[in-house]
Amino acid sequence: MHIIKTFFLGILLSMCIALTACFLSDYIPLGVVTLSIVLGIIANTFFSFSKNQKFSKGIRFVEKNILSLAIVCMGINLNFFILESLGASLFFLVTSGIFITIISSLCIGKFFNIPYKLSLLLGIGNAICGSSAIASTEKILESKKEDVGVSIAVVNLLGVIGMFFVPFVAIHIFQFTESSAGVLVGNTLQAVGQAVAGGFSVSQVSGEMATLVKMSRVLMLFPLILILLFVVQKNNTLSSHNKNHQNHNGSFPKIPLFIIGFIFFALMASFEVFSENTVLVIKNISKYLLVLAMAAIGLQISFSDMAKSGIKIFGIGLIIFLIQILYSAGVIYILF
């Protein structure tokens, strides 16, 4: 009973924030994940829930445990056999675009003197699949809650703007064909829903192409997670070696349980082990668990934590997004 009392209020508050975000998402076009974290930040700014022991333990429980479960279920969205639909040119565009976006983010972040992990989150969010990519990697990077909050807010705001901007420039500025316009939309917009909506706003052909390219980008989350695990644990090993002056074996990184679960569901989806109804249920569970976890993250941040860097981070995110668009457009001009 004591354990229930310790966590109950924080869990209940997180659930209320998440449900409110789900309701408001029908009226505010920011996406339910972004709304959840923003509402959490608003609530914590005015009522300081993160400093109240009656709420804080439950909030941290949701952020830590529910987020891990959400990441596990997110694996069901991946289907590795989609890559068979890509030709060599599209595969090059997708993989090189991700590399350029992340490297650009790190370089620009260093130039503007923002934290390395925040730069990496911005790059990953823009390069792969917005909020889902940030949520899947922030635990590996052990990022600050403020960095997670501002990167999700910025990346999703850019995605909303991009839904209208990228299709316009693809057709009217770059004068692409419908197919090439869909490729540009799919290779630049952050969230799956944004890419699909942006593509179909041009035409059926553009929508189908945008969906294919975007889902291929989402699949790159799997190798990216493994790379991050290896790099982070390699750095930790080197750091430990320098501190203790002991020899360590460069073994394969220890993979957290939530990543193993993520891989398991991705394989189940790829080989169609589950029925369509089961897959749909798991997808919905993943979505709502992620919304709940984002509410908990928001409840640990206040606007004062973000105010100093918010506008600056948006500007940096915008530069990264424009580089992403220009690079993709250049490759499309050459290869398609």
C-alpha positions in Angstrom: 0.0 0.0 0.0 2.9 2.4 0.8 4.4 1.8 -2.7 1.0 2.6 -4.3 0.7 5.8 -2.3 4.3 6.7 -3.2 3.7 6.5 -7.0 0.0 6.9 -7.4 -0.3 10.7 -7.7 2.5 11.1 -10.1 1.2 8.3 -12.4 -2.3 9.7 -12.2 -1.1 13.2 -13.1 0.9 11.9 -16.0 -2.1 10.0 -17.3 -4.3 13.1 -17.0 -1.8 15.2 -19.0 -1.6 12.4 -21.7 -5.3 12.1 -22.0 -5.7 15.9 -22.3 -3.1 15.8 -25.1 -5.0 13.1 -26.9 -8.2 15.1 -26.8 -6.5 18.4 -27.9 -4.6 16.8 -30.7 -7.8 16.8 -32.7 -7.9 20.6 -32.6 -4.2 21.6 -32.4 -2.0 20.4 -35.3 1.2 19.9 -33.4 1.0 16.1 -32.9 -0.1 14.4 -29.7 3.5 13.6 -28.5 4.5 17.3 -28.7 1.3 18.4 -27.1 1.8 16.0 -24.2 5.3 17.2 -23.4 4.2 20.9 -23.8 1.2 20.4 -21.5 3.5 18.7 -19.0 5.9 21.7 -19.1 3.1 24.2 -18.6 1.7 22.2 -15.6 5.2 22.0 -14.0 5.9 25.6 -14.7 2.9 26.8 -12.7 2.6 24.1 -10.0 6.2 22.8 -9.6 5.1 19.1 -9.5 8.7 18.0 -10.0 9.7 19.5 -6.7 6.7 18.0 -4.8 7.6 14.6 -3.3 3.9 13.5 -3.5 4.1 13.6 -7.3 7.8 13.5 -8.3 8.5 9.8 -7.6 5.5 8.7 -9.7 6.5 11.0 -12.5 10.0 9.6 -12.6 8.6 6.1 -12.5 6.5 6.8 -15.6 9.4 8.5 -17.4 11.8 5.7 -16.7 9.7 2.5 -17.0 6.8 3.5 -19.3 9.3 5.0 -21.8 11.3 1.8 -22.0 8.0 -0.2 -22.6 7.0 2.3 -25.3 10.3 1.8 -27.0 9.9 -2.0 -26.9 6.5 -1.7 -28.6 7.8 0.8 -31.2 9.7 -2.0 -32.8 6.4 -3.3 -34.3 6.4 -0.3 -36.7 9.5 -1.6 -38.5 9.5 -3.9 -41.4 13.0 -4.6 -42.8 11.7 -6.0 -46.1 10.6 -2.5 -47.1 14.3 -2.0 -48.0 13.7 -4.5 -50.9 11.5 -1.9 -52.5 14.4 0.7 -52.7 16.7 0.9 -55.6 20.4 1.7 -55.2 19.8 5.4 -55.8 17.0 5.8 -53.2 19.0 3.7 -50.7 22.0 6.1 -51.2 19.8 9.1 -50.8 18.2 7.9 -47.5 21.4 6.7 -45.8 23.6 9.6 -46.9 20.8 12.1 -46.0 20.7 10.7 -42.5 24.5 10.9 -42.2 24.7 14.5 -43.5 21.8 15.6 -41.2 23.4 14.2 -38.1 26.9 15.5 -38.9 25.6 18.9 -39.8 23.7 19.1 -36.5 26.9 18.2 -34.6 29.0 20.8 -36.5 26.4 23.6 -36.2 25.8 22.8 -32.6 29.6 23.0 -31.9 29.8 26.3 -33.8 26.9 27.8 -31.7 28.3 26.3 -28.5 25.3 24.1 -27.5 25.7 20.8 -25.7 26.9 17.8 -27.7 24.0 15.6 -26.7 21.4 18.2 -27.5 23.0 18.6 -31.0 22.8 14.9 -31.5 19.2 14.7 -30.4 18.3 17.5 -32.9 20.2 15.6 -35.7 18.6 12.3 -34.9 15.1 13.8 -34.7 15.5 15.5 -38.0 17.3 12.6 -39.7 15.1 9.6 -38.7 11.6 10.0 -37.4 11.1 13.0 -35.0 9.8 12.3 -31.5 10.1 8.5 -31.8 13.8 8.7 -32.7 14.6 11.1 -29.9 12.6 9.0 -27.4 14.4 5.8 -28.5 17.9 7.3 -28.1 17.7 9.7 -25.2 18.0 6.9 -22.7 21.1 5.5 -24.4 22.6 9.0 -24.4 21.4 9.7 -20.9 20.3 13.2 -22.0 19.0 15.9 -19.8 15.2 16.2 -19.6 15.4 19.8 -20.8 17.3 18.8 -23.9 14.8 16.1 -24.7 11.9 18.5 -24.2 13.3 21.3 -26.4 14.5 19.0 -29.1 11.1 17.3 -29.4 9.3 20.6 -29.5 11.7 22.1 -32.1 11.7 19.1 -34.4 8.0 18.7 -34.4 7.4 22.4 -35.0 9.7 22.2 -37.9 7.8 19.2 -39.2 4.5 21.1 -39.0 6.0 24.0 -41.0 7.6 21.5 -43.4 4.3 19.8 -44.2 3.4 23.0 -46.2 6.8 24.3 -47.1 8.5 21.2 -48.6 5.8 20.2 -51.0 5.6 23.9 -52.2 9.3 24.2 -52.9 9.4 20.7 -54.5 6.8 21.6 -57.1 7.1 25.4 -57.5 10.8 26.2 -56.7 12.7 23.0 -57.7 10.0 22.1 -60.3 10.3 18.3 -59.5 8.0 15.7 -61.0 5.3 14.3 -58.7 7.5 11.2 -58.0 10.6 13.3 -57.2 8.5 15.6 -55.0 7.4 12.6 -53.0 11.0 11.5 -52.6 12.0 15.0 -51.3 9.1 15.1 -48.8 9.7 11.5 -47.6 13.5 12.2 -47.1 13.1 15.4 -45.2 9.9 15.6 -43.1 10.4 14.4 -39.5 7.3 12.4 -38.4 5.7 9.6 -40.5 2.3 11.4 -40.4 3.8 14.6 -41.6 5.6 12.9 -44.5 2.5 11.0 -45.6 0.3 14.1 -45.3 2.8 16.3 -47.2 3.3 13.7 -49.9 -0.4 13.2 -50.6 -1.0 17.0 -50.6 0.8 16.9 -53.9 -0.7 13.8 -55.5 -1.3 10.1 -55.1 2.0 9.3 -56.7 3.9 11.7 -54.4 2.1 10.3 -51.4 3.0 6.7 -52.1 6.6 7.7 -52.8 6.9 9.8 -49.7 5.5 7.0 -47.6 8.0 4.4 -49.0 11.0 6.8 -48.5 9.9 7.8 -45.1 9.4 4.3 -43.8 12.9 3.4 -45.2 14.3 6.3 -43.0 12.4 4.9 -40.0 14.1 1.5 -40.5 17.5 3.2 -40.1 16.6 3.8 -36.4 17.6 0.1 -35.8 21.3 0.4 -37.0 21.6 3.9 -35.5 20.6 2.5 -32.0 23.3 -0.2 -32.3 25.9 2.4 -33.4 25.0 4.7 -30.5 25.2 1.8 -28.0 28.6 0.8 -29.3 30.0 4.4 -29.3 28.6 5.3 -25.8 29.8 2.1 -24.1 33.1 2.4 -25.9 33.5 5.9 -24.5 32.5 4.7 -21.1 35.0 1.9 -21.2 37.8 4.3 -22.2 36.8 6.8 -19.5 36.8 4.0 -16.9 40.2 2.8 -18.2 41.7 6.3 -17.9 40.4 6.7 -14.4 41.4 3.3 -13.0 44.4 2.6 -15.3 43.1 -0.9 -15.9 42.9 -2.9 -19.1 39.5 -3.6 -20.6 38.5 -5.8 -23.5 36.8 -4.1 -26.4 33.8 -6.4 -26.3 30.5 -5.9 -28.1 28.3 -3.4 -26.2 25.9 -4.7 -23.5 22.5 -4.2 -25.0 19.8 -2.9 -22.6 16.6 -5.1 -22.2 14.4 -2.4 -23.8 16.5 -2.5 -27.0 16.4 -6.3 -27.1 12.6 -6.0 -26.9 12.6 -3.4 -29.6 14.6 -5.7 -31.9 12.3 -8.6 -31.1 9.1 -6.8 -32.1 10.9 -5.4 -35.3 11.7 -9.0 -36.3 8.2 -10.2 -35.5 6.8 -7.4 -37.7 9.3 -8.1 -40.5 8.4 -11.8 -40.7 4.7 -11.2 -40.1 4.5 -13.5 -37.1 1.6 -11.6 -35.5 -1.9 -11.1 -37.0 -2.8 -7.6 -38.4 -5.1 -7.0 -35.4 -2.3 -7.9 -32.9 0.1 -5.5 -34.7 -2.5 -2.8 -34.7 -3.1 -3.2 -30.9 0.7 -3.1 -30.2 1.1 0.0 -32.4 -1.7 1.7 -30.4 -0.2 0.7 -27.1 3.2 2.0 -28.2 1.6 5.3 -29.3 -0.2 5.9 -26.0 2.7 4.7 -23.8 4.9 7.2 -25.6 2.4 10.0 -25.0 2.3 9.1 -21.4 6.1 9.0 -21.1 6.4 12.4 -22.8 3.9 13.9 -20.3 6.2 12.6 -17.5 9.2 14.2 -19.1 7.4 17.5 -19.5 6.4 17.4 -15.9 10.1 17.5 -15.0 10.8 20.6 -17.1 9.8 24.3 -16.7 9.7 27.1 -19.2 12.4 28.8 -17.2 14.7 25.8 -17.9 14.1 26.2 -21.7 13.7 30.0 -22.1 17.4 30.7 -22.4 18.0 28.3 -25.3 14.5 27.9 -26.9 14.8 30.5 -29.7 18.4 29.7 -30.3 17.7 26.0 -30.6 14.9 26.6 -33.0 17.2 28.6 -35.2 19.8 25.8 -35.2 17.1 23.3 -35.9 15.9 25.4 -38.9 19.4 25.5 -40.3 19.7 21.8 -40.0 16.4 21.3 -41.7 17.3 23.6 -44.6 20.6 21.7 -45.1 18.6 18.5 -45.1 16.3 19.8 -47.8 19.0 21.3 -50.0 21.1 18.2 -49.8 18.2 15.9 -50.7 17.1 18.2 -53.6 20.7 18.2 -54.9 20.9 14.4 -54.9 17.5 14.1 -56.5 18.6 16.5 -59.3 21.6 14.3 -60.0 20.3 10.8 -59.6 16.6 10.9 -60.5 
